[in-house]
């Protein structure tokens, strides 16, 4: 379920979606995925261009920035950390994903979350998703105790580190 909020400025009219699952976050209609950032001839991220793109998006009403543990060999989160400096963190809804294929025991959740927070240079994530979680994982994961490592916002070890933990309905 969602509803729309229109916010107009002199140059731009931005449409935000309020997702019921996010309990009132104003999420811009368009988000920016950081899976395919501009690269140089050697395949590494063109940091200056990527940071300029991210900041341009934030300056023009896009606030949903989506990255993940494996994007660009782990460099995407580091580039986003640079882009969020100088007051840009306050404009952004920072979203990342837990690499479910690396969750072998409950303690892995905290270890990986801490690593991602450090790479992103933030104290908390606005939204944390489970990455690459398909029906096959849902069939075998409940028995292995991984759920014990997932702390909803404000509870357990991850207190205040994840504002919204979004799980598939069947998890």
C-alpha positions in Angstrom: 0.0 0.0 0.0 1.3 3.5 -0.8 0.1 7.0 -1.2 1.6 9.9 -3.0 2.8 13.3 -1.7 3.7 16.0 -4.2 6.3 18.6 -3.2 6.9 21.5 -5.5 9.9 23.8 -5.7 10.8 26.5 -8.1 12.4 24.2 -10.6 11.2 20.7 -9.8 8.0 18.9 -8.7 9.0 15.8 -6.9 6.5 13.0 -6.2 7.2 11.0 -3.0 5.7 7.7 -2.1 4.9 6.9 1.5 5.3 3.2 1.8 3.1 1.6 4.5 5.9 -0.9 5.3 8.3 2.0 6.0 5.9 3.7 8.5 5.9 7.1 6.9 9.2 7.5 5.2 8.8 10.0 2.4 10.6 8.1 -0.4 11.1 9.8 -3.7 9.4 8.1 -6.7 12.7 7.6 -8.3 15.6 6.1 -6.4 19.2 5.8 -7.4 20.7 2.4 -7.5 24.5 2.2 -7.1 25.0 -1.2 -8.8 26.2 0.4 -12.0 28.2 3.5 -11.2 30.4 5.0 -13.9 33.7 3.3 -14.3 37.2 4.2 -15.6 39.0 2.2 -18.3 40.5 -0.1 -15.6 37.0 -1.0 -14.4 37.2 0.9 -11.1 34.6 3.3 -10.1 35.1 6.9 -11.4 34.7 8.3 -7.9 34.5 12.0 -8.9 31.8 11.3 -11.5 29.9 8.9 -9.2 29.9 11.3 -6.3 28.8 14.2 -8.5 25.9 12.0 -9.8 24.8 11.0 -6.4 24.9 14.6 -5.1 23.1 15.8 -8.2 20.3 13.3 -7.6 20.0 14.4 -3.9 20.0 18.1 -4.8 17.2 17.4 -7.3 14.8 15.5 -5.0 15.9 11.9 -5.3 16.4 10.7 -1.7 16.4 6.8 -2.0 20.0 5.6 -2.5 20.3 1.8 -2.9 23.5 0.0 -2.5 24.6 -3.5 -1.5 27.5 -5.4 -0.1 28.8 -6.9 -3.4 28.2 -3.9 -5.7 31.4 -3.0 -7.6 33.3 -5.5 -5.6 32.4 -3.8 -2.3 33.4 -0.3 -3.5 29.9 1.1 -4.0 29.4 1.5 -0.3 32.7 3.3 0.1 31.8 5.7 -2.7 28.4 6.4 -1.2 30.2 7.2 2.1 32.2 9.9 0.3 29.1 11.3 -1.4 27.2 11.5 1.9 29.8 13.9 3.5 29.2 17.7 3.7 25.6 17.4 4.9 24.3 15.1 2.2 23.6 12.3 4.7 20.6 14.4 6.0 19.1 14.5 2.5 19.3 10.7 1.9 17.5 7.5 2.8 20.4 5.1 2.8 19.5 1.6 1.9 21.7 -1.4 1.8 21.3 -5.1 1.8 22.5 -8.0 4.0 24.4 -10.5 1.9 22.3 -13.6 2.8 24.7 -16.0 1.1 27.3 -15.1 3.8 24.9 -15.6 6.7 26.0 -19.0 8.1 25.2 -18.3 11.8 23.3 -15.7 13.8 26.5 -13.7 14.7 27.2 -13.1 11.0 24.4 -10.7 10.8 26.0 -8.3 13.3 29.5 -8.7 11.8 28.3 -7.9 8.3 26.1 -5.1 9.4 29.0 -3.5 11.4 31.2 -3.9 8.3 28.7 -2.2 6.1 28.1 0.7 8.5 31.8 1.3 8.7 32.2 1.3 4.9 29.2 3.6 4.5 30.5 5.9 7.3 27.1 6.0 9.0 25.8 5.2 12.4 22.6 3.6 11.0 20.9 2.5 7.8 17.4 3.8 7.0 16.4 0.6 5.4 18.1 -2.8 5.4 17.0 -5.5 3.0 17.9 -9.1 2.6 19.8 -9.5 -0.6 19.1 -12.3 -3.1 16.6 -14.1 -0.9 14.6 -16.4 -3.0 12.1 -19.1 -2.4 14.9 -21.8 -2.0 16.5 -19.8 0.8 13.1 -19.4 2.5 12.6 -23.1 2.5 15.9 -23.9 4.3 16.8 -20.8 6.3 14.2 -21.0 9.1 15.8 -24.1 10.5 19.3 -22.7 10.6 18.8 -20.0 13.2 19.6 -17.0 11.0 16.4 -15.3 12.2 17.9 -15.1 15.6 20.5 -12.7 14.2 18.0 -10.3 12.8 17.2 -7.5 15.2 14.2 -5.3 14.3 14.9 -1.6 14.7 15.5 -0.6 18.3 16.0 -4.2 19.6 18.9 -6.4 20.5 22.5 -5.9 19.3 21.6 -3.8 16.3 19.7 -1.3 18.3 19.4 2.0 16.4 21.7 0.7 13.6 18.8 -0.2 11.3 15.7 2.1 11.1 13.7 -0.3 8.9 14.3 -4.0 8.4 12.2 -5.2 5.5 11.7 -8.9 5.2 9.7 -11.0 2.7 6.2 -11.7 4.2 7.0 -15.4 4.4 10.2 -15.0 6.4 
